[in-house]
Amino acid sequence: MNTLHLECVTYGNGTLFDPLKFQPIQNYFLKPQGGLWASPIDSTFGWKEWCEENNFHLPELKESFTFHYEGRTLVIDSEEDIRRVPCLATGSIMFFPDYEHMLKQEIQGIYMTLSGLRATSSRFFPFPEQPWFYGWDCESLLVMDPSTVKAGSRE
């Protein structure tokens, strides 16, 4: 796990980062509750583009802030990267990422690249005992530790 430095933008969460509003990560079905979702500023298919393409939450795009992220990050750039992700057994054929376990492993964020998105979203169901990333719709960073967020970006 390497430290990743990334300039990011988030939408619909105010115009400044407020660490007091940061909710801790909790496992919940496909995607966790809590954390801070963002996309790289220079992404060609980040949250803003996905929302515009899908006519989704368009009013939220009017409110945004940028920040510099620096943290120990699980980068998902290929199907091979998925194999490093701890997962929860659900009692069915589906397995979900275990975000709470990743925090215990001191992983501070998860970065889904465009290549990783293509590798993970092309499968309706994952391969046996590999987590399913359905719902990660665009190039994304899930910030799981608020100490990794530095106000403003270093553009």
WOGI-V741095 format. One record per residue. RES is the residue in three letters. PSI is psi in radians with two decimals (none if undefined). OMEGA is omega in whole degrees, -180 to 180 (NA if undefined). NEAR is the number of other C-alpha atoms within 12 Angstrom. Layout:
BEGIN
RES;PSI;OMEGA;NEAR, RES;PSI;OMEGA;NEAR
END
This chain:
BEGIN
MET;2.13;179;20, ASN;2.81;174;16, THR;2.23;180;19, LEU;2.39;173;25, HIS;2.20;-175;24, LEU;2.33;174;36, GLU;2.19;-171;28, CYS;2.86;173;40, VAL;2.48;175;42, THR;2.61;-176;38, TYR;2.56;175;32, GLY;0.26;-179;24, ASN;0.47;-178;24, GLY;-2.97;-179;19, THR;-0.06;175;19, LEU;2.57;177;22, PHE;2.25;177;33, ASP;1.80;-178;18, PRO;-0.38;179;21, LEU;-0.36;178;11, LYS;-0.11;-179;14, PHE;2.15;179;21, GLN;2.37;180;18, PRO;2.65;179;22, ILE;2.35;173;28, GLN;2.36;176;20, ASN;2.39;178;25, TYR;1.84;176;17, PHE;-2.20;-174;22, LEU;-0.78;-178;22, LYS;2.63;-178;27, PRO;2.82;168;29, GLN;2.59;179;21, GLY;-2.98;-178;21, GLY;-2.99;178;34, LEU;2.13;179;40, TRP;2.40;-179;43, ALA;3.01;173;41, SER;2.66;175;39, PRO;2.49;180;36, ILE;-0.67;-176;30, ASP;0.23;-179;22, SER;2.45;175;23, THR;-0.23;177;16, PHE;1.19;177;26, GLY;-2.90;-176;32, TRP;-0.76;-179;39, LYS;-0.83;-179;36, GLU;-0.71;180;25, TRP;-0.78;179;24, CYS;-0.78;-180;21, GLU;-0.74;-179;18, GLU;-0.54;-175;15, ASN;0.14;-180;13, ASN;0.91;-172;14, PHE;2.20;176;15, HIS;0.67;-176;18, LEU;-0.67;178;18, PRO;-0.52;180;15, GLU;-0.38;-178;20, LEU;-0.24;-180;24, LYS;-0.29;-176;17, GLU;2.12;-177;19, SER;2.91;168;25, PHE;2.71;178;31, THR;2.75;178;31, PHE;2.82;174;35, HIS;2.21;177;30, TYR;2.35;174;40, GLU;1.94;-179;30, GLY;2.92;175;30, ARG;2.09;-166;27, THR;2.35;170;31, LEU;2.00;180;36, VAL;2.20;176;35, ILE;1.83;-176;33, ASP;-0.13;-178;25, SER;2.96;177;23, GLU;-0.58;178;27, GLU;-0.63;180;17, ASP;-0.51;-180;25, ILE;-0.56;-177;32, ARG;-0.32;180;23, ARG;-0.08;-175;23, VAL;2.12;175;32, PRO;2.51;-177;26, CYS;2.80;178;27, LEU;2.33;171;25, ALA;2.38;-177;18, THR;-0.02;-175;19, GLY;0.04;177;9, SER;-2.84;-180;12, ILE;-0.07;-177;17, MET;2.47;175;24, PHE;2.43;-179;30, PHE;2.62;176;34, PRO;2.44;178;35, ASP;1.52;-176;32, TYR;-0.66;-180;37, GLU;-0.68;177;29, HIS;-0.66;179;21, MET;-0.69;177;29, LEU;-0.71;178;30, LYS;-0.48;176;14, GLN;0.13;180;19, GLU;0.50;170;21, ILE;2.16;-174;32, GLN;-0.23;-180;37, GLY;2.82;176;40, ILE;2.21;-179;47, TYR;2.01;176;44, MET;1.93;179;40, THR;2.99;176;33, LEU;-0.69;177;28, SER;-0.71;178;22, GLY;-0.67;178;30, LEU;-0.79;179;31, ARG;-0.72;-178;22, ALA;-0.59;-176;25, THR;-0.52;-174;33, SER;-0.17;-178;28, SER;-0.15;-178;20, ARG;2.24;177;20, PHE;-0.79;174;15, PHE;2.51;-179;19, PRO;2.94;173;25, PHE;2.77;-177;21, PRO;2.32;175;17, GLU;0.48;172;23, GLN;2.45;-175;28, PRO;2.65;-179;36, TRP;2.23;-179;36, PHE;0.50;176;40, TYR;2.38;-180;26, GLY;-0.25;171;22, TRP;1.67;-166;34, ASP;-0.23;-174;31, CYS;3.06;175;35, GLU;2.10;-170;37, SER;2.67;168;42, LEU;2.18;171;46, LEU;1.93;177;44, VAL;2.10;-179;45, MET;-0.16;-179;41, ASP;2.01;-175;33, PRO;-0.32;-180;30, SER;-0.20;-179;23, THR;-0.11;-177;32, VAL;2.12;176;37, LYS;2.15;-175;26, ALA;2.52;-179;23, GLY;2.92;177;21, SER;2.94;-179;23, ARG;0.54;-177;16, GLU;none;NA;13
END
